[in-house]
Amino acid sequence: MTERKTMRITAVEEYGLRCLLRVAPHSEEEPVSAQSIAELEGMSIPYTQKILRILSQGGLVDSKRGAYGGYYATRPIDDISLGDVMRALGGFIEVDDLCERHTGEREVCCNANNCTIRPVWSHISEFVMATMDQIPLSVLAEDEHAVRRHLANLTIGDTTGEANPQATASNQQLAN
């Protein structure tokens, strides 16, 4: 029997999402400090600041300097998807990058002109990102039941929007 493994999420992706969920309810008028976020999430202040810089470079947060300064979201929480966050945090390597990185001892992969693996990675990557794009941060700011309900109602299928019956049944199990 094969052991089932799950997708790997990096620490930067996990903590970045958690930091953004702490920042999202705040506006420029009432920003939240890196220290507050670090304390709430059990993180060091330097690591929290590093992640907030990445989120800022990705256009998801901005900062206000001064005694009452801190961080705030650049867009409403409904307008930011999990996909937006993962892209900003550097998750999900482009499929072409994978092909360029795994060339063996050659300069170019021996299968570059007729790769049977590249379409698989491309399909999986597109599927995962399309799913993440359907999950707004506003849902993640609710409770676990709300997230499960949202996931159960996602239309997961091919890129034409047709639902996959097996995926839909699996999603219904998530809601329970």
N, C-alpha and C positions, 0 to 999 in steps of 0.2 A: 504494500500500500504506500502510495506517494504522500509525503507530508505536504500539506497545503500551506503555502507561504502567502504573505500579503505584500502589497505595494510598500515600498520604503519611502518614508517621509523624512527629510532631513530636519535637524534641530532648528535650522534657520527658518524653514518653512512652517514648522509647528509653532515655534515661538513668535515668528513674524505674524502669523494669523492671530494668535492670542493677543499680541500687542495691538494689532489693528482693531480687534474687537473692543479693546479697552479705550482706544482713541476715537473710534467711530461716533460715539454719542456726543463728542465734544465739538464745539464751534470755536472760531477764532476769538470770540468774546470770552469763552470759558475753556481754555485749553487745559490739558492734563499734563502733569510733569512726568518726565522719564522716571524720576524717583518713585512716584506713586505707582506707575505701571510696574516697575521692577519689584516693589514691595508686594503688590497684589498678585503677581505671577511667580514670585519666588526666584527672581532672576537677579543677576548683578546689574548695577547701574551701567557700567561700561558696555556690557553685552546688549542691554536694552537700548542704549544709545546707538550702538552699531546697527541693530535691526531697524530702528526708527530712521536712521540715515538711508538704509536700503529702501525702505518704504517711501521715503521722501524723494529719492532719486527716481523711483517708479511712479511718482505723481499721485500717490494715494494719501500722503499726509504732508502737512506743512507745519512750520513751527513759528512761534512768536517769542521774541526775546524779551528779557526784562524780569522784574520781580514777580510779575503775574503771568509769566510766559509758560510755554509748554507746547504740546502737540495737539493738532486737530485734523480731522478728515477733510480732504479737499472736495469731496462729493458726498451727497446724501448716502446713507447706508444702503438704501434700496438700489442705488446706481452702481454699487461695487459688487462684483461677483467673485466667487472663490477663484475662478479662472484668472481674473485680473490680479488677485493677490499672488497666486502661484507664479504668474509671469513676472511680476515685479520682484519676487524673491529669487528669481533665477531657476525655478524648478522646471523640469521637463526640457531636456536637451532636444534640440532640433534633430530630426532623424539624419539629416546630412552630416551633422556633427559626429554622430555615432559612427557613420561609415568612414569618415575621415580619421577618426581616432583609433579605429581597430583595423589597421592595415597589415598587421603582422610585422615582418621585417622589411616589407616593401614600402615604397613611397606612396603608392596608390593601392587600394584593395584589389585583389585579384578578381573579385566579383563586381567591380564597379560598373561594368557595362551591362551586366545581366544578373542583378542581385535578386534572389528570391526571398530574402529575409527583410529587406528594406520596406516592401509594401506592408508586411505584417506589423513592423514597428510603427510605421506611419499610420496605419489604420487604428492601432491601439492608442497611439498618442492623440489622434484626432478625436477618438471616442471619449477618452478621459477628459480632454479639455472641453469638448462640447458638453459633457455632463457637468463639469465644474462651472462652466459659463451659465448654467441654469440654476445655480445656487447663489442667491443674493446674501450678502452679509446680514441683512435684516433677519433672515431665517436663522442664521447661526447665533444671532444675539438673543434668540428666544430660548426655549428649553429643549432638551433632548427629544421629547415626544413631538414637538413641532418640526424638528429637523427630520425625524423619521417619517412623519406624515408628508412632508415636502418631497422627500426622496421617493416615497411610494407613488407619488403622483407624477414623477418625471416621465417623459416619453423618451425611453431609451431604445434606439433602433438604428437603422442606417441613416445616412446623411439626407435621405429624402424625407425624413420625419415619420416614417412608418414604424409603428411600435413593434418591438420584438416580443412575442408572447411569453417566451421563457424569462426574459428580463423583467417584464411586467409582473409575472407571478412572483419572481424573486423580490421585486420591490414591494409587493403586497406583504410579504413575510417581514420585511424591514419595519413596516408600520405597526406590526403587532408586538 
